Amino acid sequence: MNATHLRVSLVAAVMGMSVVAGCDRRRFFVETGAGEPGVIPTGVKLAAPRGLAMFSGHTAGKVSWDDVRAAMEWADVILVGEQHNDAVAHQVELALVSDAVRLAPPAGVSMEMFERDEQTVVDSYLAGRISQAELVEKTGSANWGAKGKWGDWYQPIVDAAREARMPVIAANSPRKYVKTARTEGYGVLWAKPPAQRKHYFIPPRILTGPYADRFMRIMSHHAAPTKSRKPKSATTRPAKRRTPKRKIDPDAFFRAQLMWDATMAGSIAEGLDNGLAKVIHIVGQFHIDFDGGTVQYLLDKKPDLKILTISLQNASARELRTEDRKRADVVIYTKTESQEDNKSAE
């Protein structure tokens, strides 16, 4: 399993895990008491993107889109955690970015989907110097999230930012440096020249606690040996010899994970230092759920930062699920009961 496939598997596997966050920070819904207790009545129609079921992950109160907008206006950084293949989640993200244009002050957009060495390409597209096709080709983005889905899922977010003259931050570390972190360690990355070092941030510390525990638990699942098959009878054709699976080193993959987190946190902080008053960051939810690595490294850089985390769950619910307690400041369920019913009928 290569790093890309493993990363997608990690994001999928963490859904539904309940872990108490170990990160102390300011929380809008706890401070303000916004939101209402109770559940969403079954008679209330839920619809994407602004009318879905939404809850405070810390008070369990139901919240409205207006509450979410107020929380975004309060925050310095809005971290939106997606499941990459959730089509409705991308509609919600577009609505969040579109509304961020009207916040005071407006927000710059940051995206995990672009890597830091692609910033000049992104800027060229925003300035109208290259076409959408060139943007996708030069960044290799066509299949981000799912095959051929960039145009449906992520391009509208980039275009909304371009129309509003908002910057788009290419936030992630180039994969070649993440691979180096995994296979050779951070020491090699420290030794690289400044022209390369500017494309990534090396983690200032190795994270421990719930985030590391979640990651290692998932890694142990991936590293588990497969069940042995019964031997074939003498009359059957001998099975082809298979190349044994390479053993996964959890610590090495955790180094890579932290490299992603530190680089995205560094990119967001850099955007704020360069004059942005607010940043909305689109990212896979493993990085931010339960105050994950990206949140922790952001607070390392800026302890007083007001952060709002929004987790988009590919499920239906009319009250906060137990497994989503403390998952994020806002938990949004991207499915409605009608969608679940249609799926069951198929």
Secondary structure as GFF3:
##gff-version 3
##sequence-region A 1 346
A	DSSP	alpha_helix	3	13	.	.	.	ID=ss1
A	DSSP	alpha_helix	28	32	.	.	.	ID=ss2
A	DSSP	beta_strand	53	56	.	.	.	ID=ss3
A	DSSP	alpha_helix	65	74	.	.	.	ID=ss4
A	DSSP	beta_strand	77	82	.	.	.	ID=ss5
A	DSSP	alpha_helix	87	100	.	.	.	ID=ss6
A	DSSP	beta_strand	108	115	.	.	.	ID=ss7
A	DSSP	three_ten_helix	116	118	.	.	.	ID=ss8
A	DSSP	alpha_helix	119	126	.	.	.	ID=ss9
A	DSSP	alpha_helix	132	139	.	.	.	ID=ss10
A	DSSP	alpha_helix	150	153	.	.	.	ID=ss11
A	DSSP	alpha_helix	155	163	.	.	.	ID=ss12
A	DSSP	beta_strand	168	172	.	.	.	ID=ss13
A	DSSP	alpha_helix	175	183	.	.	.	ID=ss14
A	DSSP	alpha_helix	186	190	.	.	.	ID=ss15
A	DSSP	alpha_helix	194	197	.	.	.	ID=ss16
A	DSSP	alpha_helix	210	223	.	.	.	ID=ss17
A	DSSP	alpha_helix	250	273	.	.	.	ID=ss18
A	DSSP	beta_strand	279	284	.	.	.	ID=ss19
A	DSSP	three_ten_helix	285	287	.	.	.	ID=ss20
A	DSSP	alpha_helix	293	301	.	.	.	ID=ss21
A	DSSP	beta_strand	307	313	.	.	.	ID=ss22
A	DSSP	three_ten_helix	322	324	.	.	.	ID=ss23
A	DSSP	beta_strand	330	333	.	.	.	ID=ss24
A	DSSP	alpha_helix	337	345	.	.	.	ID=ss25
###
